[in-house]
Structure formats: C-alpha cells, structure tokens
Amino acid sequence: MRLADRGGASGLVGLRWANLCAEHIATWHHYAMLIPNATATYSWERAVRLDNMPAIASTAARHGLQNPDFLFFGQSDEGPVIQAADAKFSVETARGKQVSPEVVTRLLELGLILSDLTGEVDSATTLMEGVFLCPDFTLTHIMLQRRQGIVRATVTPEQVILVPAAAHQFFDSVEGQSLIAPLSKVDALGWAPCEDLMAAVYYFRLGRAAIGAWMDAHKPMLSQGQRFYVDEDAVRVETMRRARRARSAFTLIAEWQAEVQPVRDQRASIEQATSLPYMARQLRELVSETGTVPGKNPPSVNSIRCQLGAWYRRKIFDRIGPIYPPVRDLDAVLQRLARANAELNAELRCEATRVVDEAVRRQRSPSSENEPNVVELEHERTQASCNKRGQRPAAGLRSEKKTASEATTKGILS
C-alpha cells in the first residue's frame, strides 16, 4: 500500500471510482430509493456532484467539514428530501459521519458557493441518513461480512449501494494502466487481470509503485516548481526489462524500490534543508499580532505556510539552481543550501509579514466567506479528508432519525 501510494495509486483509484459512480448515477430515473435504517423510501430525482469542485472542498475545509461526493434530491410522502452519498471503492474506509444529515446541514449553510449548484432548498426539506456507493465485487462483500479485526467495515449493508464494476473497463485511460499486462505476465496467471477486478487492482497498484520508483529516480530534487510528468512508456520499457529476470511481479517491484531507496534518502535530506524554517506556532503568533476580524475564524495558518513555503523554495532555487538525482556529493549540496538559508532570513521575515497581512485583508473582504483564495484551493482540498465534525441541523430542516429496520440498500429499486 505504502509503495503503491508513492505513485498515487489510491488517489487515482478513488477518482476513477467517483467518475464511474457519476456515470452510473446518470442512468437513474426517478427510482424508489431505500433509506438506511428506515422502512420508508423516497423517489430519487437528481444528483449534484461536489467532489469535482475544488472551491467547495476548500470552503468546507475552512469550516471543519469533509464534503460528500454527491447530494441526492428527491420527494418522499412528507415532502422534499436531500441525502448525501459518497463514492468509496474500499468500503472499510467509509464513515457514517461523512454522509450524515448534520454534515448536509452545515454544507447548506455555506451559502452561494453551494446554492448555485443545488438551487433553493425548501425549508420543509428532510435530510436523510446518507449512503455509500461501493463496487459490487468480492472484496466489498467480504468486508461487509467481516465485523472484527483492525481492517473492517464500520458501516452496514443497509448504508451501501452496490454499483457494477467491470474489470475490463475500470482502468481505461488511467495513467499506469499499460503496466498491468507486463506485470501480470511475470506471474504467469491462468487468466487475464481484465477478467477479475481484484487482480486488476493488485497489478495496477504494483504498476503505480513502479511509477513511484521511476519518479524518485528521475524527478528533480529542487526545481522552479514545474509539474513533473511521468513518461509511462519509459516506465513500461524499464518494467519489461526487469521482468526478464524477476521471480514475481512483487519481487520485481521490491527490488526496484530497494535500488532507489538511497535516492529517496537524499531527497528527504534536501527537502528538509529547503523546508520553511517558520514553525506553525510562529505564524500563528504573527497572525494574532496582525489582528483578525471579530466573529470570523482567523486565516488558515496551513495555507499561509503552504504559500510561504512555495516562495521560499523558489528563492532557494534562484540561488542554487536545479538539483537532479542522484547527488554525487550530498554534503557539499547541503552546505550550499545552508548558506542560502542564512542569506534568506531577513527577506523571509518581510515576506511572512506581507503574506499574513494579505490573508487578513482577504478576511476583511465582504466576499471572502464564500470565495476562497486561489492559493488555498489545492492545499485545503487535501486537508478536507482529515476534517470530520458533525453539527446540529439548522432550524427549518428536519433530520431523519435512525430506526431499527431490516431494509437493505443493495441497489436502486425501480
């Protein structure tokens, strides 16, 4: 898992699954949707997708919320209904709080940034317990049955909608898909990974681990901040070369990872030497000294640190230039970086003051509540999955309370 995620495997699988869920939802037409832990149903009418809107994730994160991927709208016997839904490829990662009525209430309180998508919400709307969209394959069924152990599902089958997941289409157009075939050939399987989703995911993750190893061996350790693009053809050629002497696909990856570990160690040393010397506590004190707007949360120290860190690395690059792996004389490079750090101290203090002043000015802007700063979007989107907090529903909106029920949401009933 750790090695695969050095190549971004989990993020790509999650994004692909969210897109497939969106395609599946687009085929629905006024279905009778079962409600988790209740005996009633409601008529599903439409869905609003939230996960592909960075501004929503950014604003939600600033309010301590993790937004679900979708909001479902429909009608019950008692009136309008809203239900949160989240696409989870791995059901064991699902947490009921993320799709709770409390979270929906807080999201609707964000104002224009969400109302442009949802439209006006009737005050009589009922907020239903949410659901998770999971792939209908072996691993999901196993995890829903397993109720013990460190890795186990915390949601019930009633909270899960099973969505078809065809192995032969799952990784279409996903970067790294071309590595599945050469890696599976090393193991001489009796079947093709495209016939089994679990096998396809396994070899895709190995492929992303290969990409991670290749990136560590080729990505500059210090640059001007340009995006680094993966040469998938080069990774595939190198994978096929290594496959000739590999005992298995897993050992191929393990040996490749061991070869690039010294480069990773060098990269870690250089990243530490070029990291922002300002601690979060120091920035928090600077924000406090500058002054904040009464009744509003102070500017995000994390986003300020992110912006300041990017500026700091650019300044170091101007003095040092690019650093490519592997580094022949690491000690000499670290000494040069130390001198650059010392030269930047005074300039850094001025830039920190400027960035904090700018953040406070944005906070005072009347439109700042629902228009997050562009610099914050990517950083706060990554933070959104770490923030989970439920709040009480706002007046006028009713939350559907959980009741014992044998109802099972395994799909959409027409």
N, C-alpha and C positions, 0 to 999 in steps of 0.2 A: 504493500500500500504506500509506504513512505517513498520508495524509489519511483513508483509509478507517478506519484503526485509531484515529484521533481519535474516531471514532464507535463504536468497539468491534467492528468487523467481524470480525476474526479470532477473537475470543473467542466471538462468537455462532455463527459457522460451526462452530467446534470443538465447542461444547456441543451444537449441533443434530446434528452428526455422531455424537457419542458416544451421544446418545439414540436415533438411528436404528440404530446398531450394536447397542445393547441390545435394541431391538425385534426386530432380525434374529436375534440370538442366541437369543431366547426361542422361536424356531421350530425350533431344533435339537433332535434327539432321538437320542442315542447314535450319533453319527456316527463314522466312522473318520477320524481327523484325521492328516494327514501332518505329520511332524516336520521342520523345516528342517534341511538338511544331514545328513540321515539317511535310511536306507532303510526304517525301521520306521514303523508307525502306532500310534496308541492310540485307544481307544474313549472319545470325549468324553462326559461325563455331566452336568456342571453348570458354571455360571459364577457368580462372585461379583464384583459391581461395586464398585470402590473410589473412582472419581473423584468420585462424588456424596456422599462422606463427608468433610467438612472436617476432622474430628478426625484421620482417618488421614493426610491430606495434611500437617497441622500436625505430627503426631508424626514422620512420615517426614522432613520438612524438618529437624527438630531433630537427626535422626541423619544428615543429609547425604544423604538418599535422594530420588529422584524416583519416586513410585509409578506403576505402570502403571494403566490404566483398569480392567482385568479380570484375574482369575485363573481359569484353566480347570482343572477337575478331571476325571480320568478313570482308566482302567485300561489298562495295557499287558500284554504277556505276562509281564513281570517284576514287575508289581505296580502300586501306586498311582502316579499321575502328576500333577504340577502344572506348568502352563505359563502364563506371563504373556502378556497381549495388550494392545495399546494402539490406540485409535482415532485414526487420522491421516488427516485429509481431504487434506492435502498430503503425498504420500509422500516428498518431498525433505526434510521435517523429521524423518523417522524416524531414530532412532539405536539400533543394536542393543543398546547397553549398558542402555537403559531397560527392556528385557524379558529381560535375561539371567538365568540361574539364580542368579548372585551377588546380584542385586537381590532376587529372591524369597526367598532365604535370609535376607537382612537384614530384609525385611518380616516374615517369620515370627518373627523374634526380637523383634519389638515387643511381643509378649505379648497381654494380654487385649483390647487395642483392636482387634486383627485376628482373634484366635481366636474372638470372638463371632460373626464372620461365616463364617469358614472351618470352624469346628469343629476337633476334634482331628486333628492331622496325623500319620499313621503314620511312624515313624522310617525305614521302608524306602522311603519315597516318593522317586521320581526326579524331579528338576527338569529340565524340558526347555528347550531354546532357545525363546525366545518368538517371537511373530508380531505383525504389524500389520494392522489392519482398515482398508482403503482403498477409496474409491469406485470402482466399475467404470465408469469413463468415460475419455474421450480423454486428458485431461491425465495421469492416472495411468500409462497405457500409454506415453505419450511420455517421461515422466520415468524410468520403469524401463528404457527403451531407451537413454536418454542417459547416458553414463558419463563425460562430460567437461564442463568449464565450471564457473563459480562456483556456479551453482544446479544441482545434480544429486542424484540419489538415491544414498545410501550403503548402502542395503540391496538385497538381491537379490530377484527374483521369488519365490524359494523361501521368503522370510520374510514374504510378503504374502498375505493372504486378501482377495480382491476381493468387495465387498459391493454388491448392487444399489443404485443411487441414482437414483430417479425425479425428474427436474427439476420436474415439476408438483406434487410433494409436498414437496420439500426444505425450502422456507421457510415452510410452513404454520405460522401462529401466531407466527412470529418477528418481533420488532419491526423495522420497516423494510421488510417485505415489500410493503406498499402503495405503495412508491416505485418498485418495479421497472417497473411498467407505464408511468407517465408519463415516466420517464427513457428507456425504450426507444422510446417513440413519437417522441421528439425525433430519433432516428437513423433513423426510418422503415425498420425492419428488414423483411425479407421473411418473417420468421417470428416467432413469439412466444417470449420467453425461457423460458416454461414448457416448450418443446419441446426445449431444449438446456441441460444443466446448466452448461456453461462460460459461456454467455450469461447465465443466471440469476445465477450467482455474480458476474459482472462488474457487472451492474446493481444487484445487492444491495450490493456494495461501494461503488458510486457513491452509492447511497441512504444508506448509513451515513456516507459523507463529508459528505453534505448534512446529516444529523442532527448530525454533529460541528460543522459550521459554525453551525448553528442554536443548538446548546448554547453555543458560545463567545459568541454574540451575546446570549444570554438568561440563562445561569446566573450567579448571584451570585458575585462575586469574593471575598467574605467573608461567611460565614453562620454559623449556630449548628451546622452540621454535618448539617442535614437532607438526606435524599436528594432529588436533583433529578430530576424526572420529565420525560420527553420528551413533548411534545404532537405525536404523529405526524400528526394531522390538520392542525395548523398548518404542519408541515414540508411536507406534501404540497401544501397550498394555495400555499405560497411557491414550491415546486418548479414547479408548474404555471404560476404567474405568470411565472417566469423562463424557462420553456420556450418561451413565445411568441416570444422574440427570440434564443434560443440557436441557434448553428450546429450544435452537437452536445451530447450528454449530457456528454461530458468537459469541453468548454469551459464549459458551464453550471456545473459544479462548480468548475472552476479559477477562474472569475470570482467566484463566491460566496466561495471561500476567500480570494481577494485582498482582498475587501471587509472580511472580518472579521479580517484579519491585524493591523491596528492595535489591535483589542480584545485579541487574543492577546498582543501585546507588553505592553499594560497589565496583563493578567492575570499575565504572567510577572514583572513588576516587583513587583506586590502579593504574589504568592506568595513571592518572595524576601524581601520585607520582613517577612512574617509567618512565615517558616520558623524552626524551632527553632535558637537560637544555639549550642546544645551540639553539639560535634563528637562523632563516634563514639568517637574516642580518649579524650575526656574522660569519657564514660560508661563506657568500658571500665576506665579507671583508678578510677572510683568503685565499680564492681562489685568490682574487686580489693581496694580498701580495706575494703569491707564484709565481704568474706570469702565463700568458696564452700564447697560440700560436697565433701570429698575423694572422689575416684573418680567424680564426676559432672561433666558439662560445665557451664560457667558459664551463667547466664541469658543469653538471647539479647539482645544489645545492640540489634539491629534492632527487636525487638518492644518493648523499653523505649523506644527513641527514637520509635517509632510512637505509643505510648501517651502519652508526654510531649508529643509534637508536637500531638496532638489536644487535650490540656489547654491548651496554650499558645495555640492559635488560639481556643479558647473564651474564654480570658481577654482576648485582644485584642478579640474581638467585643464583650465586655461593655463595653469602653471606647470602641470606635469605632462599633459598630453595623454594619448591613449595608452592603456596597458593591456597587452594581449597575453593569453595563456599559451604555454606555461612560462612562468617567470624564472629566468636563469639565476638571478641574484636577488632574492626576495629581501634580504636585509638592506641592500642598497636602496631598493624601491621604498621600503618602509621609512628609511631615514629621510628621503626626499619628501615623502608625504608629511612627515612630522614637521619639517621646515615650512612647508606650505601651510599647515595648520596654524603654526605660530604666526605667520605673516598675515593670516586672515582674521585673527582675533578681534582687532578693533573694528574692522569692516563688518564682521559678523554681528557685533553688538548693535551697530547702526541699522543693519538690515532687519534684525529681530524687532527692534523698536518700530521700524516702518511697517513690517508685516502685521504686528499686533495693532498698531494704530488703524491700519486699513480694515482689519477684521472688525474692530469696534465701530468704525464708521459705517460699515455694511450693516452691522447690527442695528444701528440707529435709523437705517433707511426704512420707510414705511412698507416697502415691498419685500423686505428681506425675509419675512417669515415663511413665505411660500416660494421664494425664488433663490435656491441655494447657489452659492458661488461656484463657478465652473471648476475651480481648483479643487474643491472639496468632493466633487461627484464620485470620482473613481475611488478615492480613499474611503469615503463613508459608505460606499456600496459594499466594499469588502468587510467593513465593520458591522453592517446591518445584520449578518447572520449570527453575530455574537451578542446582540442585544435582544433580550426577551423579557417583557414586563407586561402584565395584564393590568387593566384599569376598569373601573366601574362604567357601565353603559351610560351614555348621556341621557338626559331627560327626553322623553318623547319616543325613544327607540326601545323596543322590548326584546329581551334576550330569551331564547327558547331554553328552558332549563332541562338538564339531563334527567331522564326517567328510565327505569328498567324496561328493557324490550328485547325481544328475540329477533328483531328486524336485522337483516344483514344487507349492507350496501355492497354488493359484489358487482354491480353494473348499473346501467340505466334501464329502467323498465318502460317500455313504450306503451 
